């Protein structure tokens, strides 16, 4: 089983990009702090979000935003310009929860506003 869940704050604003095939992708840099006082440690995670999730993250999240992420670990290998081998471990997100109250409220309010604007259609009434 390859699953991971983390909660933390964004270290920088997400930047939306598109692959050559048109898929939306963004990387989140998330800081997770454990321990207290002298034992306090901050761990940094790179999280990759795809498609609609990437677009939503870019629209609603900013540096410092609190997020919860569920996903799986993935290893990526590449060579530097100097032909040195590099390896990184990233989290590919299955789910990203926006945990800041203002963001969560804004997302619910936007969805409610869209629902109110939907035209009524008698054919959709189930009775």
N, C-alpha and C positions, 0 to 999 in steps of 0.2 A: 504494500500500500504506500503510495506517495502522496501525502497530503500535508498541508501546513496552514496554520491560522495565525495571523499576527494582528496586533493593534498598535498604531503609532501615528506620528505626525509627519506630514510631508516636509522634506528638506528644501524643496524648490517647487515652482509652479510646473504643472504638467505641460508638455508640448506635444500637440497632435501632429502626427505625420501620416502619410499614406504610402503603402507598398506600391510596387509597379503594377500590381493587379487591382489596386483601388481599395484595399482593406485598410481601415483606420487602425492605428497603433499608437500607444503612448507608454512611456516608462514613468513609473512613480518611484521616487527615492524616499523611503520611509524609515524614520528613526524610531527605534523601540528601546526604551530605557528600563533597565532592571536594577534592583538593589537600592540601597540607601547610603547616604554619607560617603565615606571613603570607599565603600564597596559598589558605588553606583557605576554602571557601565551602559554605554549607548551602543547599540548594534544597528547597522545600516543594511537595509534590504532593497534590492532593485525588483520592482514588480512590473510585469508587462501586461497591459490590458489591450484587448482587441475589439474591433468593430464598434457596436453601439456603446459598449461599456467604456471604450477609450474616448469616444466623443462626449459621453456624459461626465466622465472624470475630468476632462479638459474644461468643460463648461462650468462645473460646479465646485471644483477643488482649487485651492491656492496653497502657497507655501504656508505651513503651520496648521493646515486642516487636519482634523482627527479622522482617521479611517480604520476600518476593519477589513481585512483581506483573507479570503479563503482561496487556496489554489494548490498547485503542485510545483515541486522543484524541477528545474530543467538546467542542464549543463550546456554551455555554449563555448566553442573553441574557435580561436582565430589567430592570425599572425599579425604582428605589428609591422610597420614600415621597414623596420630593421630585421624582419624575418624571425622575430622571437615568438615562440608559442605562448599563448595566453589562454586561460580558462576562467570562466566566471559561472557562478551559480545564481540563477534568477528564479523568482516566483512568477509563474504564469497564472494570472488571476482567473478563477471561476466565478468569484463573487467579490464585489467591492461595496462595502456599506459606508455611507457618508454619516459620520457620527457627530458632527457639530450640529447643535440644535438649529441654528439659523439655516444651514444648508438643507437639513432634513425637512424643515418647515417649508422652505422655498420650493423644494421639489414637490412636496405634497400639494402646496397651493397652486403651482403651475399645472399639475395634473388635474386638480379640481376645476381650474379655470377652463382647461381644454374640454373637460366633460360638459361644462355648462354651455360651451359654444357649439357643441355637436348638434346638428340639425335633428329635429325629431322626425322619425320615420315610422309610420304606422305599421309597416311590414315587419318590423323587428319586435313588435309587442307579442309576447308568447301566449296570449289568450284571446 
